[in-house]
Amino acid sequence: MITMAEKKKKGSMKGYTVKSGDKRPTKKGAGMTKKGVAKYRKENPGSKLQTAVTGKVKKGSKAAKRRKSFCARSAGQMKKFPKAAKNPNSRLRQARKRWKC
């Protein structure tokens, strides 16, 4: 039987740090590294988490659609967190820059 604490832990990003190499430092564009994504997917079987789409992509491709979706979702975060939206060094702004939003 799964307890409430275990349910909260599953899918949580606790324990993912820059120091351990799971997340990219803000100065290098924020977001998760390949190592971090692999760790997350191992802990959460069935997860389809992927790293950022950073390169040049063909219009209408799966990668282009992922980028468009991320940019739309993160634009909502910019409205929700105006303090982070104004700070050019925030993880949100740096991640959007990395994704080329």
Gaussian input, Z-matrix of N, CA and C with variables (Angstrom, degrees):
# hf/3-21g

backbone

0 1
 N
 C     1     B1
 C     2     B2     1     A1
 N     3     B3     2     A2     1     D1
 C     4     B4     3     A3     2     D2
 C     5     B5     4     A4     3     D3
 N     6     B6     5     A5     4     D4
 C     7     B7     6     A6     5     D5
 C     8     B8     7     A7     6     D6
 N     9     B9     8     A8     7     D7
 C    10    B10     9     A9     8     D8
 C    11    B11    10    A10     9     D9
 N    12    B12    11    A11    10    D10
 C    13    B13    12    A12    11    D11
 C    14    B14    13    A13    12    D12
 N    15    B15    14    A14    13    D13
 C    16    B16    15    A15    14    D14
 C    17    B17    16    A16    15    D15
 N    18    B18    17    A17    16    D16
 C    19    B19    18    A18    17    D17
 C    20    B20    19    A19    18    D18
 N    21    B21    20    A20    19    D19
 C    22    B22    21    A21    20    D20
 C    23    B23    22    A22    21    D21
 N    24    B24    23    A23    22    D22
 C    25    B25    24    A24    23    D23
 C    26    B26    25    A25    24    D24
 N    27    B27    26    A26    25    D25
 C    28    B28    27    A27    26    D26
 C    29    B29    28    A28    27    D27
 N    30    B30    29    A29    28    D28
 C    31    B31    30    A30    29    D29
 C    32    B32    31    A31    30    D30
 N    33    B33    32    A32    31    D31
 C    34    B34    33    A33    32    D32
 C    35    B35    34    A34    33    D33
 N    36    B36    35    A35    34    D34
 C    37    B37    36    A36    35    D35
 C    38    B38    37    A37    36    D36
 N    39    B39    38    A38    37    D37
 C    40    B40    39    A39    38    D38
 C    41    B41    40    A40    39    D39
 N    42    B42    41    A41    40    D40
 C    43    B43    42    A42    41    D41
 C    44    B44    43    A43    42    D42
 N    45    B45    44    A44    43    D43
 C    46    B46    45    A45    44    D44
 C    47    B47    46    A46    45    D45
 N    48    B48    47    A47    46    D46
 C    49    B49    48    A48    47    D47
 C    50    B50    49    A49    48    D48
 N    51    B51    50    A50    49    D49
 C    52    B52    51    A51    50    D50
 C    53    B53    52    A52    51    D51
 N    54    B54    53    A53    52    D52
 C    55    B55    54    A54    53    D53
 C    56    B56    55    A55    54    D54
 N    57    B57    56    A56    55    D55
 C    58    B58    57    A57    56    D56
 C    59    B59    58    A58    57    D57
 N    60    B60    59    A59    58    D58
 C    61    B61    60    A60    59    D59
 C    62    B62    61    A61    60    D60
 N    63    B63    62    A62    61    D61
 C    64    B64    63    A63    62    D62
 C    65    B65    64    A64    63    D63
 N    66    B66    65    A65    64    D64
 C    67    B67    66    A66    65    D65
 C    68    B68    67    A67    66    D66
 N    69    B69    68    A68    67    D67
 C    70    B70    69    A69    68    D68
 C    71    B71    70    A70    69    D69
 N    72    B72    71    A71    70    D70
 C    73    B73    72    A72    71    D71
 C    74    B74    73    A73    72    D72
 N    75    B75    74    A74    73    D73
 C    76    B76    75    A75    74    D74
 C    77    B77    76    A76    75    D75
 N    78    B78    77    A77    76    D76
 C    79    B79    78    A78    77    D77
 C    80    B80    79    A79    78    D78
 N    81    B81    80    A80    79    D79
 C    82    B82    81    A81    80    D80
 C    83    B83    82    A82    81    D81
 N    84    B84    83    A83    82    D82
 C    85    B85    84    A84    83    D83
 C    86    B86    85    A85    84    D84
 N    87    B87    86    A86    85    D85
 C    88    B88    87    A87    86    D86
 C    89    B89    88    A88    87    D87
 N    90    B90    89    A89    88    D88
 C    91    B91    90    A90    89    D89
 C    92    B92    91    A91    90    D90
 N    93    B93    92    A92    91    D91
 C    94    B94    93    A93    92    D92
 C    95    B95    94    A94    93    D93
 N    96    B96    95    A95    94    D94
 C    97    B97    96    A96    95    D95
 C    98    B98    97    A97    96    D96
 N    99    B99    98    A98    97    D97
 C   100   B100    99    A99    98    D98
 C   101   B101   100   A100    99    D99
 N   102   B102   101   A101   100   D100
 C   103   B103   102   A102   101   D101
 C   104   B104   103   A103   102   D102
 N   105   B105   104   A104   103   D103
 C   106   B106   105   A105   104   D104
 C   107   B107   106   A106   105   D105
 N   108   B108   107   A107   106   D106
 C   109   B109   108   A108   107   D107
 C   110   B110   109   A109   108   D108
 N   111   B111   110   A110   109   D109
 C   112   B112   111   A111   110   D110
 C   113   B113   112   A112   111   D111
 N   114   B114   113   A113   112   D112
 C   115   B115   114   A114   113   D113
 C   116   B116   115   A115   114   D114
 N   117   B117   116   A116   115   D115
 C   118   B118   117   A117   116   D116
 C   119   B119   118   A118   117   D117
 N   120   B120   119   A119   118   D118
 C   121   B121   120   A120   119   D119
 C   122   B122   121   A121   120   D120
 N   123   B123   122   A122   121   D121
 C   124   B124   123   A123   122   D122
 C   125   B125   124   A124   123   D123
 N   126   B126   125   A125   124   D124
 C   127   B127   126   A126   125   D125
 C   128   B128   127   A127   126   D126
 N   129   B129   128   A128   127   D127
 C   130   B130   129   A129   128   D128
 C   131   B131   130   A130   129   D129
 N   132   B132   131   A131   130   D130
 C   133   B133   132   A132   131   D131
 C   134   B134   133   A133   132   D132
 N   135   B135   134   A134   133   D133
 C   136   B136   135   A135   134   D134
 C   137   B137   136   A136   135   D135
 N   138   B138   137   A137   136   D136
 C   139   B139   138   A138   137   D137
 C   140   B140   139   A139   138   D138
 N   141   B141   140   A140   139   D139
 C   142   B142   141   A141   140   D140
 C   143   B143   142   A142   141   D141
 N   144   B144   143   A143   142   D142
 C   145   B145   144   A144   143   D143
 C   146   B146   145   A145   144   D144
 N   147   B147   146   A146   145   D145
 C   148   B148   147   A147   146   D146
 C   149   B149   148   A148   147   D147
 N   150   B150   149   A149   148   D148
 C   151   B151   150   A150   149   D149
 C   152   B152   151   A151   150   D150
 N   153   B153   152   A152   151   D151
 C   154   B154   153   A153   152   D152
 C   155   B155   154   A154   153   D153
 N   156   B156   155   A155   154   D154
 C   157   B157   156   A156   155   D155
 C   158   B158   157   A157   156   D156
 N   159   B159   158   A158   157   D157
 C   160   B160   159   A159   158   D158
 C   161   B161   160   A160   159   D159
 N   162   B162   161   A161   160   D160
 C   163   B163   162   A162   161   D161
 C   164   B164   163   A163   162   D162
 N   165   B165   164   A164   163   D163
 C   166   B166   165   A165   164   D164
 C   167   B167   166   A166   165   D165
 N   168   B168   167   A167   166   D166
 C   169   B169   168   A168   167   D167
 C   170   B170   169   A169   168   D168
 N   171   B171   170   A170   169   D169
 C   172   B172   171   A171   170   D170
 C   173   B173   172   A172   171   D171
 N   174   B174   173   A173   172   D172
 C   175   B175   174   A174   173   D173
 C   176   B176   175   A175   174   D174
 N   177   B177   176   A176   175   D175
 C   178   B178   177   A177   176   D176
 C   179   B179   178   A178   177   D177
 N   180   B180   179   A179   178   D178
 C   181   B181   180   A180   179   D179
 C   182   B182   181   A181   180   D180
 N   183   B183   182   A182   181   D181
 C   184   B184   183   A183   182   D182
 C   185   B185   184   A184   183   D183
 N   186   B186   185   A185   184   D184
 C   187   B187   186   A186   185   D185
 C   188   B188   187   A187   186   D186
 N   189   B189   188   A188   187   D187
 C   190   B190   189   A189   188   D188
 C   191   B191   190   A190   189   D189
 N   192   B192   191   A191   190   D190
 C   193   B193   192   A192   191   D191
 C   194   B194   193   A193   192   D192
 N   195   B195   194   A194   193   D193
 C   196   B196   195   A195   194   D194
 C   197   B197   196   A196   195   D195
 N   198   B198   197   A197   196   D196
 C   199   B199   198   A198   197   D197
 C   200   B200   199   A199   198   D198
 N   201   B201   200   A200   199   D199
 C   202   B202   201   A201   200   D200
 C   203   B203   202   A202   201   D201
 N   204   B204   203   A203   202   D202
 C   205   B205   204   A204   203   D203
 C   206   B206   205   A205   204   D204
 N   207   B207   206   A206   205   D205
 C   208   B208   207   A207   206   D206
 C   209   B209   208   A208   207   D207
 N   210   B210   209   A209   208   D208
 C   211   B211   210   A210   209   D209
 C   212   B212   211   A211   210   D210
 N   213   B213   212   A212   211   D211
 C   214   B214   213   A213   212   D212
 C   215   B215   214   A214   213   D213
 N   216   B216   215   A215   214   D214
 C   217   B217   216   A216   215   D215
 C   218   B218   217   A217   216   D216
 N   219   B219   218   A218   217   D217
 C   220   B220   219   A219   218   D218
 C   221   B221   220   A220   219   D219
 N   222   B222   221   A221   220   D220
 C   223   B223   222   A222   221   D221
 C   224   B224   223   A223   222   D222
 N   225   B225   224   A224   223   D223
 C   226   B226   225   A225   224   D224
 C   227   B227   226   A226   225   D225
 N   228   B228   227   A227   226   D226
 C   229   B229   228   A228   227   D227
 C   230   B230   229   A229   228   D228
 N   231   B231   230   A230   229   D229
 C   232   B232   231   A231   230   D230
 C   233   B233   232   A232   231   D231
 N   234   B234   233   A233   232   D232
 C   235   B235   234   A234   233   D233
 C   236   B236   235   A235   234   D234
 N   237   B237   236   A236   235   D235
 C   238   B238   237   A237   236   D236
 C   239   B239   238   A238   237   D237
 N   240   B240   239   A239   238   D238
 C   241   B241   240   A240   239   D239
 C   242   B242   241   A241   240   D240
 N   243   B243   242   A242   241   D241
 C   244   B244   243   A243   242   D242
 C   245   B245   244   A244   243   D243
 N   246   B246   245   A245   244   D244
 C   247   B247   246   A246   245   D245
 C   248   B248   247   A247   246   D246
 N   249   B249   248   A248   247   D247
 C   250   B250   249   A249   248   D248
 C   251   B251   250   A250   249   D249
 N   252   B252   251   A251   250   D250
 C   253   B253   252   A252   251   D251
 C   254   B254   253   A253   252   D252
 N   255   B255   254   A254   253   D253
 C   256   B256   255   A255   254   D254
 C   257   B257   256   A256   255   D255
 N   258   B258   257   A257   256   D256
 C   259   B259   258   A258   257   D257
 C   260   B260   259   A259   258   D258
 N   261   B261   260   A260   259   D259
 C   262   B262   261   A261   260   D260
 C   263   B263   262   A262   261   D261
 N   264   B264   263   A263   262   D262
 C   265   B265   264   A264   263   D263
 C   266   B266   265   A265   264   D264
 N   267   B267   266   A266   265   D265
 C   268   B268   267   A267   266   D266
 C   269   B269   268   A268   267   D267
 N   270   B270   269   A269   268   D268
 C   271   B271   270   A270   269   D269
 C   272   B272   271   A271   270   D270
 N   273   B273   272   A272   271   D271
 C   274   B274   273   A273   272   D272
 C   275   B275   274   A274   273   D273
 N   276   B276   275   A275   274   D274
 C   277   B277   276   A276   275   D275
 C   278   B278   277   A277   276   D276
 N   279   B279   278   A278   277   D277
 C   280   B280   279   A279   278   D278
 C   281   B281   280   A280   279   D279
 N   282   B282   281   A281   280   D280
 C   283   B283   282   A282   281   D281
 C   284   B284   283   A283   282   D282
 N   285   B285   284   A284   283   D283
 C   286   B286   285   A285   284   D284
 C   287   B287   286   A286   285   D285
 N   288   B288   287   A287   286   D286
 C   289   B289   288   A288   287   D287
 C   290   B290   289   A289   288   D288
 N   291   B291   290   A290   289   D289
 C   292   B292   291   A291   290   D290
 C   293   B293   292   A292   291   D291
 N   294   B294   293   A293   292   D292
 C   295   B295   294   A294   293   D293
 C   296   B296   295   A295   294   D294
 N   297   B297   296   A296   295   D295
 C   298   B298   297   A297   296   D296
 C   299   B299   298   A298   297   D297
 N   300   B300   299   A299   298   D298
 C   301   B301   300   A300   299   D299
 C   302   B302   301   A301   300   D300

   B1=1.4415
   B2=1.5296
   B3=1.3100
   B4=1.4624
   B5=1.5312
   B6=1.3280
   B7=1.4584
   B8=1.5206
   B9=1.3313
   B10=1.4729
   B11=1.5245
   B12=1.3308
   B13=1.4658
   B14=1.5256
   B15=1.3311
   B16=1.4656
   B17=1.5199
   B18=1.3382
   B19=1.4610
   B20=1.5213
   B21=1.3455
   B22=1.4656
   B23=1.5158
   B24=1.3368
   B25=1.4657
   B26=1.5246
   B27=1.3268
   B28=1.4602
   B29=1.5299
   B30=1.2916
   B31=1.4547
   B32=1.5174
   B33=1.3255
   B34=1.4542
   B35=1.5264
   B36=1.3255
   B37=1.4632
   B38=1.5288
   B39=1.3324
   B40=1.4665
   B41=1.5143
   B42=1.3046
   B43=1.4608
   B44=1.5200
   B45=1.3164
   B46=1.4611
   B47=1.5257
   B48=1.3174
   B49=1.4624
   B50=1.5206
   B51=1.3082
   B52=1.4648
   B53=1.5262
   B54=1.3253
   B55=1.4629
   B56=1.5320
   B57=1.3345
   B58=1.4644
   B59=1.5290
   B60=1.3375
   B61=1.4652
   B62=1.5175
   B63=1.3382
   B64=1.4597
   B65=1.5248
   B66=1.3286
   B67=1.4679
   B68=1.5171
   B69=1.3035
   B70=1.4573
   B71=1.5270
   B72=1.3362
   B73=1.4605
   B74=1.5311
   B75=1.3079
   B76=1.4632
   B77=1.5190
   B78=1.3257
   B79=1.4653
   B80=1.5298
   B81=1.3285
   B82=1.4655
   B83=1.5265
   B84=1.3204
   B85=1.4622
   B86=1.5026
   B87=1.3359
   B88=1.4632
   B89=1.5299
   B90=1.3032
   B91=1.4622
   B92=1.5126
   B93=1.3189
   B94=1.4631
   B95=1.5183
   B96=1.3263
   B97=1.4591
   B98=1.5260
   B99=1.3274
   B100=1.4656
   B101=1.5234
   B102=1.3302
   B103=1.4609
   B104=1.5299
   B105=1.3170
   B106=1.4573
   B107=1.5137
   B108=1.3230
   B109=1.4627
   B110=1.5260
   B111=1.3369
   B112=1.4655
   B113=1.5269
   B114=1.3251
   B115=1.4684
   B116=1.5278
   B117=1.3280
   B118=1.4626
   B119=1.5277
   B120=1.3218
   B121=1.4704
   B122=1.5246
   B123=1.3364
   B124=1.4693
   B125=1.5246
   B126=1.3497
   B127=1.4606
   B128=1.5259
   B129=1.3240
   B130=1.4626
   B131=1.5220
   B132=1.3412
   B133=1.4723
   B134=1.5335
   B135=1.3056
   B136=1.4595
   B137=1.5206
   B138=1.3277
   B139=1.4598
   B140=1.5227
   B141=1.3183
   B142=1.4634
   B143=1.5264
   B144=1.3420
   B145=1.4556
   B146=1.5235
   B147=1.3298
   B148=1.4588
   B149=1.5222
   B150=1.3270
   B151=1.4618
   B152=1.5254
   B153=1.3219
   B154=1.4610
   B155=1.5288
   B156=1.3267
   B157=1.4679
   B158=1.5219
   B159=1.3300
   B160=1.4624
   B161=1.5240
   B162=1.2997
   B163=1.4560
   B164=1.5165
   B165=1.3212
   B166=1.4587
   B167=1.5346
   B168=1.3221
   B169=1.4640
   B170=1.5248
   B171=1.3335
   B172=1.4624
   B173=1.5196
   B174=1.3039
   B175=1.4535
   B176=1.5344
   B177=1.3351
   B178=1.4618
   B179=1.5177
   B180=1.3369
   B181=1.4705
   B182=1.5301
   B183=1.3439
   B184=1.4650
   B185=1.5214
   B186=1.3244
   B187=1.4626
   B188=1.5294
   B189=1.3207
   B190=1.4650
   B191=1.5238
   B192=1.3224
   B193=1.4636
   B194=1.5212
   B195=1.3542
   B196=1.4661
   B197=1.5206
   B198=1.3299
   B199=1.4637
   B200=1.5233
   B201=1.3198
   B202=1.4619
   B203=1.5316
   B204=1.3237
   B205=1.4580
   B206=1.5247
   B207=1.3385
   B208=1.4658
   B209=1.5207
   B210=1.3161
   B211=1.4583
   B212=1.5312
   B213=1.3182
   B214=1.4601
   B215=1.5321
   B216=1.3403
   B217=1.4657
   B218=1.5192
   B219=1.3215
   B220=1.4606
   B221=1.5253
   B222=1.3244
   B223=1.4637
   B224=1.5177
   B225=1.3202
   B226=1.4602
   B227=1.5157
   B228=1.3380
   B229=1.4672
   B230=1.5274
   B231=1.3240
   B232=1.4689
   B233=1.5344
   B234=1.3379
   B235=1.4671
   B236=1.5244
   B237=1.3203
   B238=1.4608
   B239=1.5277
   B240=1.3289
   B241=1.4616
   B242=1.5312
   B243=1.3314
   B244=1.4659
   B245=1.5246
   B246=1.3348
   B247=1.4653
   B248=1.5356
   B249=1.3257
   B250=1.4676
   B251=1.5263
   B252=1.3212
   B253=1.4628
   B254=1.5264
   B255=1.3444
   B256=1.4629
   B257=1.5204
   B258=1.3262
   B259=1.4646
   B260=1.5316
   B261=1.3298
   B262=1.4658
   B263=1.5350
   B264=1.3301
   B265=1.4629
   B266=1.5217
   B267=1.3286
   B268=1.4626
   B269=1.5327
   B270=1.3203
   B271=1.4679
   B272=1.5300
   B273=1.3197
   B274=1.4620
   B275=1.5247
   B276=1.3230
   B277=1.4678
   B278=1.5215
   B279=1.3225
   B280=1.4559
   B281=1.5326
   B282=1.3280
   B283=1.4673
   B284=1.5354
   B285=1.3234
   B286=1.4730
   B287=1.5240
   B288=1.3114
   B289=1.4618
   B290=1.5345
   B291=1.3311
   B292=1.4615
   B293=1.5293
   B294=1.3215
   B295=1.4566
   B296=1.5365
   B297=1.3236
   B298=1.4754
   B299=1.5331
   B300=1.3340
   B301=1.4762
   B302=1.5125
   A1=109.86
   A2=116.90
   A3=122.26
   A4=109.06
   A5=116.07
   A6=120.95
   A7=109.99
   A8=116.00
   A9=120.94
   A10=111.28
   A11=116.64
   A12=120.60
   A13=110.29
   A14=116.62
   A15=120.44
   A16=110.70
   A17=116.85
   A18=120.66
   A19=110.63
   A20=116.10
   A21=120.18
   A22=110.88
   A23=116.29
   A24=121.15
   A25=110.56
   A26=116.62
   A27=120.86
   A28=109.59
   A29=116.72
   A30=121.17
   A31=113.07
   A32=116.85
   A33=121.29
   A34=109.58
   A35=115.84
   A36=120.00
   A37=111.34
   A38=117.17
   A39=119.98
   A40=109.21
   A41=116.12
   A42=120.31
   A43=113.50
   A44=117.20
   A45=121.01
   A46=106.82
   A47=116.03
   A48=119.58
   A49=111.25
   A50=114.81
   A51=121.47
   A52=108.42
   A53=115.40
   A54=121.08
   A55=112.33
   A56=116.62
   A57=119.84
   A58=112.10
   A59=116.57
   A60=120.21
   A61=113.20
   A62=117.62
   A63=120.89
   A64=112.35
   A65=115.37
   A66=120.66
   A67=108.78
   A68=115.67
   A69=121.96
   A70=108.52
   A71=117.89
   A72=119.06
   A73=110.85
   A74=116.98
   A75=121.75
   A76=111.30
   A77=117.17
   A78=120.42
   A79=112.76
   A80=116.38
   A81=119.83
   A82=111.85
   A83=116.75
   A84=120.24
   A85=116.71
   A86=119.14
   A87=122.74
   A88=111.34
   A89=118.60
   A90=122.89
   A91=113.08
   A92=116.06
   A93=121.87
   A94=111.35
   A95=114.66
   A96=120.93
   A97=108.80
   A98=116.92
   A99=120.88
   A100=110.03
   A101=115.42
   A102=121.23
   A103=110.86
   A104=116.64
   A105=121.59
   A106=112.35
   A107=116.68
   A108=121.65
   A109=109.87
   A110=116.58
   A111=120.66
   A112=110.48
   A113=116.88
   A114=122.14
   A115=110.16
   A116=116.69
   A117=121.61
   A118=110.99
   A119=116.06
   A120=120.18
   A121=111.88
   A122=116.29
   A123=120.62
   A124=110.11
   A125=116.32
   A126=121.50
   A127=112.34
   A128=117.80
   A129=122.59
   A130=110.17
   A131=117.07
   A132=119.89
   A133=111.16
   A134=115.55
   A135=120.68
   A136=112.61
   A137=116.91
   A138=120.83
   A139=109.65
   A140=115.70
   A141=120.79
   A142=111.40
   A143=116.13
   A144=121.15
   A145=110.66
   A146=116.25
   A147=122.28
   A148=109.53
   A149=115.87
   A150=120.16
   A151=109.65
   A152=116.02
   A153=122.61
   A154=112.60
   A155=114.73
   A156=121.64
   A157=105.19
   A158=116.18
   A159=119.36
   A160=113.56
   A161=117.99
   A162=120.43
   A163=112.88
   A164=114.49
   A165=120.96
   A166=107.75
   A167=117.08
   A168=120.97
   A169=111.01
   A170=114.91
   A171=120.02
   A172=109.18
   A173=116.20
   A174=121.94
   A175=109.26
   A176=116.58
   A177=120.72
   A178=114.68
   A179=118.01
   A180=120.47
   A181=109.69
   A182=116.22
   A183=120.93
   A184=110.96
   A185=115.89
   A186=120.56
   A187=110.80
   A188=116.63
   A189=120.73
   A190=110.13
   A191=116.83
   A192=121.26
   A193=110.89
   A194=117.27
   A195=120.98
   A196=110.03
   A197=115.78
   A198=120.21
   A199=110.51
   A200=116.31
   A201=121.21
   A202=110.37
   A203=116.03
   A204=121.65
   A205=111.11
   A206=116.73
   A207=120.41
   A208=110.54
   A209=115.93
   A210=120.23
   A211=110.88
   A212=116.87
   A213=120.86
   A214=110.40
   A215=117.02
   A216=120.75
   A217=111.33
   A218=116.33
   A219=119.23
   A220=111.64
   A221=117.31
   A222=120.20
   A223=109.01
   A224=117.53
   A225=122.38
   A226=110.57
   A227=116.49
   A228=120.88
   A229=110.72
   A230=116.18
   A231=120.32
   A232=109.61
   A233=116.40
   A234=120.13
   A235=110.69
   A236=115.83
   A237=121.28
   A238=111.99
   A239=116.62
   A240=121.90
   A241=110.21
   A242=117.43
   A243=120.40
   A244=113.50
   A245=117.29
   A246=120.49
   A247=109.67
   A248=116.26
   A249=121.10
   A250=110.63
   A251=116.12
   A252=120.71
   A253=111.55
   A254=116.36
   A255=120.51
   A256=112.69
   A257=116.98
   A258=121.59
   A259=110.05
   A260=118.82
   A261=120.26
   A262=113.62
   A263=117.65
   A264=120.45
   A265=113.43
   A266=118.29
   A267=120.48
   A268=109.51
   A269=116.26
   A270=120.85
   A271=110.49
   A272=116.11
   A273=121.00
   A274=111.24
   A275=116.89
   A276=121.10
   A277=111.40
   A278=116.74
   A279=120.56
   A280=111.35
   A281=116.51
   A282=120.21
   A283=110.05
   A284=116.67
   A285=120.16
   A286=110.82
   A287=116.56
   A288=121.06
   A289=109.74
   A290=116.48
   A291=121.45
   A292=111.62
   A293=116.46
   A294=121.78
   A295=111.59
   A296=117.33
   A297=123.67
   A298=111.83
   A299=114.47
   A300=120.28
   A301=109.28
   D1=135.85
   D2=-177.40
   D3=-92.21
   D4=129.00
   D5=178.76
   D6=-84.24
   D7=167.41
   D8=179.01
   D9=-62.63
   D10=-37.07
   D11=179.35
   D12=-63.03
   D13=-40.12
   D14=179.20
   D15=-68.08
   D16=-37.68
   D17=178.39
   D18=-62.64
   D19=-42.85
   D20=179.45
   D21=-66.02
   D22=-37.12
   D23=-178.01
   D24=-66.71
   D25=-40.99
   D26=-178.81
   D27=-64.62
   D28=127.42
   D29=-179.87
   D30=84.25
   D31=-3.31
   D32=179.82
   D33=-79.99
   D34=151.95
   D35=-179.73
   D36=-97.77
   D37=13.40
   D38=178.42
   D39=-66.72
   D40=140.43
   D41=179.00
   D42=92.52
   D43=-3.06
   D44=178.37
   D45=-98.92
   D46=110.19
   D47=-175.18
   D48=-123.65
   D49=162.86
   D50=175.71
   D51=-67.82
   D52=-41.83
   D53=-177.54
   D54=-60.18
   D55=-37.70
   D56=-179.66
   D57=-79.28
   D58=-8.46
   D59=178.15
   D60=89.11
   D61=9.64
   D62=-179.00
   D63=-83.84
   D64=-29.27
   D65=178.63
   D66=-122.26
   D67=148.62
   D68=177.86
   D69=-82.13
   D70=139.17
   D71=177.25
   D72=-62.10
   D73=154.03
   D74=-177.78
   D75=-56.44
   D76=-40.64
   D77=-178.34
   D78=-65.26
   D79=-20.86
   D80=179.52
   D81=-103.43
   D82=18.29
   D83=172.77
   D84=105.00
   D85=4.11
   D86=178.83
   D87=56.87
   D88=-169.14
   D89=179.86
   D90=83.00
   D91=175.63
   D92=-178.12
   D93=-92.62
   D94=151.12
   D95=177.18
   D96=-91.62
   D97=172.23
   D98=176.77
   D99=-59.21
   D100=-40.11
   D101=179.36
   D102=-61.57
   D103=-44.06
   D104=179.35
   D105=-64.55
   D106=-41.13
   D107=179.08
   D108=-65.23
   D109=-42.28
   D110=178.63
   D111=-62.02
   D112=-41.94
   D113=179.12
   D114=-63.00
   D115=-45.27
   D116=180.00
   D117=-62.01
   D118=-45.06
   D119=-178.12
   D120=-66.82
   D121=-32.16
   D122=177.33
   D123=-67.71
   D124=-41.03
   D125=-179.60
   D126=-75.67
   D127=-23.00
   D128=-177.47
   D129=-126.94
   D130=79.87
   D131=-178.82
   D132=-56.74
   D133=139.74
   D134=-179.31
   D135=92.11
   D136=-6.29
   D137=179.33
   D138=-70.40
   D139=146.41
   D140=178.61
   D141=-115.62
   D142=24.33
   D143=-179.54
   D144=-59.88
   D145=137.11
   D146=179.27
   D147=-132.84
   D148=163.89
   D149=177.45
   D150=-77.85
   D151=173.89
   D152=-176.16
   D153=-65.11
   D154=150.97
   D155=173.22
   D156=-90.98
   D157=104.84
   D158=-173.68
   D159=-112.51
   D160=-20.72
   D161=-176.18
   D162=-87.61
   D163=-173.96
   D164=177.69
   D165=-78.22
   D166=134.35
   D167=-177.49
   D168=-127.45
   D169=153.52
   D170=177.09
   D171=-74.14
   D172=141.25
   D173=179.55
   D174=-60.65
   D175=130.27
   D176=177.76
   D177=85.85
   D178=-2.98
   D179=179.64
   D180=-74.84
   D181=168.43
   D182=178.78
   D183=-57.79
   D184=-42.54
   D185=-179.21
   D186=-64.24
   D187=-40.26
   D188=179.54
   D189=-64.89
   D190=-37.06
   D191=178.74
   D192=-69.59
   D193=-37.84
   D194=176.38
   D195=-63.08
   D196=-43.40
   D197=179.50
   D198=-61.84
   D199=-46.80
   D200=-178.85
   D201=-60.33
   D202=-41.33
   D203=179.32
   D204=-65.24
   D205=-45.68
   D206=179.14
   D207=-61.32
   D208=-45.12
   D209=-177.93
   D210=-62.11
   D211=-38.31
   D212=178.80
   D213=-66.87
   D214=-43.97
   D215=-179.81
   D216=-66.54
   D217=-41.73
   D218=-178.01
   D219=-72.69
   D220=-24.46
   D221=174.86
   D222=-65.18
   D223=-35.24
   D224=175.95
   D225=-65.51
   D226=-37.32
   D227=177.14
   D228=-65.64
   D229=-33.58
   D230=178.90
   D231=-63.46
   D232=-36.08
   D233=178.24
   D234=-73.96
   D235=-38.45
   D236=-176.64
   D237=-70.67
   D238=-33.77
   D239=-178.39
   D240=-122.45
   D241=77.13
   D242=-176.31
   D243=-61.88
   D244=-28.54
   D245=179.28
   D246=-64.26
   D247=-44.81
   D248=178.49
   D249=-68.58
   D250=-34.28
   D251=-179.41
   D252=-65.54
   D253=-32.03
   D254=-179.07
   D255=-81.98
   D256=-24.95
   D257=-177.19
   D258=-85.23
   D259=113.20
   D260=-178.08
   D261=-66.35
   D262=-16.07
   D263=-179.88
   D264=-100.58
   D265=9.16
   D266=-179.88
   D267=-71.59
   D268=154.49
   D269=179.53
   D270=-59.62
   D271=-37.46
   D272=179.47
   D273=-60.93
   D274=-51.15
   D275=-179.21
   D276=-64.59
   D277=-40.47
   D278=-179.04
   D279=-67.66
   D280=-38.82
   D281=178.07
   D282=-65.21
   D283=-42.90
   D284=178.45
   D285=-62.33
   D286=-37.22
   D287=178.34
   D288=-65.99
   D289=-42.82
   D290=179.28
   D291=-62.42
   D292=-39.27
   D293=179.35
   D294=-78.10
   D295=-6.57
   D296=-177.99
   D297=63.83
   D298=49.17
   D299=177.20
   D300=-86.53

